[in-house]
Amino acid sequence: MKKILLGTAALALVACSGEQPATENVAVEAPMEMVEPEAQAAEVNALEAILASQPEEAQARYQYRHPMETIEFLGLEPGMTVVEVLPGAGWYSKILLPYLGSEGSLYGVDYDLEMWPLFGGFASEEFLEARKTWADTWLGQASEWQREGDAALAAFSFGAGPADGADTVDAVVMIRAFHHLNRFEEQGGYRTAALNEVMTWLKPGGLVGIVQHRAAEASDDAWANGDNGYVKQSSVIAAMEEAGFEFVEASEINANPSDQPAAEEFVWRLPPTLATSGEDEELKAKMIEIGESDRMTLKFRKPA
């Protein structure tokens, strides 16, 4: 019987860059697993069908987000228990739910509640109050995406995870979610705390996949700390290795050499946000031509 991550108290299952930086890190060879060609082909065909069934507005992002290649590179497979950090409106969740299937589980994880006030601006008292019930709210939304035969669902926040969740998760994915943990590390050690929790949840040999807006290695360290959305690839690898994870491999599948931010620019100037364009159609067209951000795609592993 598959062990469920969440304990009774937290259980809420729903049944129904321009420059491509070189790295001196040596990739750790992953263990070889024998996979029947027929089974592998069936998984690929199933994922293709799932991706083809997504709404047109989601499919429009495939040229930048490469979900099929990303899922395959990160080693996600049907039947896995997967944690998705900051799942938001479910762009990836809607793909993972049917892909992981009835033998799998998908857990949405929000940032630590104590970290949200540091965002300032939009983090009003009303917003922060609503964040307290994020797990229930997200589960309610996610249950509407869930169909018969999809993965089980659960949700919680960093700092409020289940006490019996150790060694129960196959993979953790952080899709454009690492920069906020990094930018607030000095204020409260949130990156360190989150990675410690991830290490605890993962089974020995479990995987961590990170897709993150990438700053050029020559960028100013203060600018590339995550405040502007960008982080250096070397910094992410260093932080993960410091936390005890093994670096497995890097991929350029989500790279975009057209993204060359100036020192005063942030990632949200680009689509889909287009935060700086306003009514300036010329600027908007320029940002759309650049496309979504240059992104590193990294795979790590908890030591066996």
Residue pairs with C-beta under 8 A, 6 or more apart in sequence:
2 81
2 103
2 105
3 168
4 11
4 13
4 105
4 152
4 154
4 168
5 81
5 83
5 105
5 107
5 154
5 162
5 164
5 165
5 168
5 169
5 201
6 12
6 13
6 107
6 154
6 156
6 162
6 164
6 165
7 162
7 163
7 164
7 165
9 162
10 135
10 154
10 156
10 160
10 161
10 162
11 154
11 162
12 135
12 136
12 139
12 153
12 154
12 155
13 152
13 153
13 154
14 139
14 142
14 143
14 146
14 152
14 153
14 154
15 152
16 143
16 146
16 147
16 148
17 214
17 215
17 216
17 230
17 255
17 256
17 257
17 259
17 260
17 293
17 294
17 295
18 216
18 257
18 258
18 259
18 260
18 294
19 216
19 217
19 218
20 252
20 255
20 257
21 214
21 216
21 217
21 232
21 233
21 234
22 217
23 233
23 234
23 237
23 250
25 237
25 241
25 247
26 247
27 247
27 248
27 249
27 250
28 246
28 247
28 248
28 301
30 75
30 248
30 249
30 301
31 205
31 304
43 77
43 78
44 72
46 78
46 99
47 68
47 71
47 72
47 95
47 99
48 68
50 95
50 98
50 99
51 59
51 62
51 67
51 68
51 95
52 59
54 94
54 95
58 91
58 94
61 91
61 272
61 292
62 68
63 291
64 254
64 256
64 291
64 292
65 91
65 254
65 292
66 253
66 254
67 92
67 95
69 251
69 253
70 209
70 211
70 253
70 254
70 297
71 95
71 96
71 99
73 209
73 249
73 251
73 253
73 297
73 299
74 171
74 173
74 207
74 209
74 297
74 299
75 171
75 207
75 209
75 299
76 82
76 96
76 99
76 100
76 171
76 173
76 209
78 99
78 100
78 101
78 103
78 104
79 100
79 101
79 103
79 104
80 100
80 104
80 105
80 170
80 171
81 104
81 105
81 107
81 168
81 169
81 170
81 171
82 96
82 100
82 104
82 105
82 106
82 107
82 151
82 169
82 170
82 171
82 172
82 173
83 107
83 109
83 169
83 171
83 172
83 173
83 198
83 201
84 92
84 93
84 96
84 106
84 107
84 108
84 109
84 172
84 173
84 175
85 109
85 172
85 173
85 174
85 175
85 177
85 194
86 109
86 110
86 111
86 174
86 175
86 176
86 177
86 180
87 93
87 108
87 109
87 138
87 142
89 141
90 141
90 142
90 145
92 173
92 175
93 106
93 108
93 142
93 145
94 145
96 106
96 151
97 106
97 142
97 145
97 146
97 147
97 150
97 151
97 153
98 147
98 149
98 150
98 151
100 106
100 150
100 151
101 149
101 150
101 151
102 149
102 150
102 151
104 151
104 152
105 151
105 152
105 153
105 154
106 142
106 151
106 152
106 153
106 154
107 153
107 154
107 155
107 156
107 169
108 135
108 138
108 139
108 142
108 153
108 154
108 155
109 155
109 156
109 157
109 158
109 161
110 131
110 134
110 135
110 138
110 155
110 156
110 157
110 158
111 157
111 158
111 180
111 181
111 190
111 194
112 157
112 158
112 159
112 160
112 188
112 190
112 193
112 194
113 128
113 131
113 132
113 157
113 159
113 160
114 159
114 188
115 158
115 180
115 184
115 188
115 190
116 123
116 127
116 128
116 131
117 123
117 128
118 184
118 187
118 188
119 180
130 137
134 155
134 157
135 155
135 156
135 157
136 155
138 155
139 153
139 154
139 155
142 153
142 155
143 153
146 153
156 162
158 190
158 193
158 194
158 197
159 193
159 197
161 197
161 201
165 200
165 201
166 200
166 201
167 200
167 201
167 202
167 203
167 204
168 201
168 203
169 201
169 202
169 203
169 206
170 202
170 203
170 206
170 207
171 202
171 206
171 207
171 208
171 209
172 198
172 201
172 202
172 206
172 207
172 208
172 209
173 208
173 209
173 210
173 211
174 208
174 209
174 210
174 211
174 212
175 211
176 211
176 212
176 213
176 295
177 212
178 191
178 210
178 212
178 226
178 231
178 236
179 212
179 213
179 226
179 229
179 230
179 231
180 226
181 190
181 191
181 194
181 195
181 226
182 191
182 225
182 226
182 231
182 235
182 236
182 239
183 225
183 226
183 227
184 190
184 191
184 226
185 191
185 192
191 239
192 243
195 239
195 240
195 243
195 245
196 243
198 208
198 243
199 243
199 244
199 245
199 302
202 208
202 302
203 302
204 302
204 303
204 304
205 301
205 302
205 303
205 304
206 301
206 302
207 248
207 299
207 300
207 301
207 302
208 240
208 245
208 299
208 300
208 301
208 302
209 297
209 298
209 299
209 300
210 236
210 240
210 296
210 297
210 298
210 299
210 300
211 254
211 295
211 296
211 297
211 298
212 231
212 236
212 295
212 296
212 298
213 229
213 230
213 231
213 267
213 293
213 294
213 295
214 230
214 231
214 232
214 233
214 255
214 293
214 294
214 295
214 296
215 223
215 224
215 230
215 231
215 232
215 261
216 232
217 232
217 233
217 234
219 230
219 232
220 263
221 232
223 230
223 263
224 230
224 231
224 232
224 235
225 231
227 266
228 261
228 265
228 266
228 267
229 266
229 267
229 268
229 293
230 261
230 266
230 267
230 293
233 250
233 296
233 298
236 296
236 298
237 247
237 298
240 247
240 298
240 300
241 247
244 302
244 303
245 300
245 301
245 302
245 303
246 300
246 301
246 302
246 303
247 298
247 300
248 299
248 300
248 301
249 298
249 299
250 296
250 297
250 298
250 299
251 297
251 298
251 299
252 297
253 297
254 295
254 296
254 297
255 294
255 295
255 296
256 290
256 291
256 292
256 293
256 294
256 295
257 294
258 289
258 290
258 291
258 294
259 270
259 290
259 291
259 292
259 293
259 294
261 267
261 269
266 275
267 293
268 275
268 276
269 275
269 276
269 277
269 287
270 287
270 290
270 291
270 292
270 293
271 287
271 288
271 291
271 292
272 292
274 284
274 287
274 288
276 283
276 287
277 283
277 284
277 287
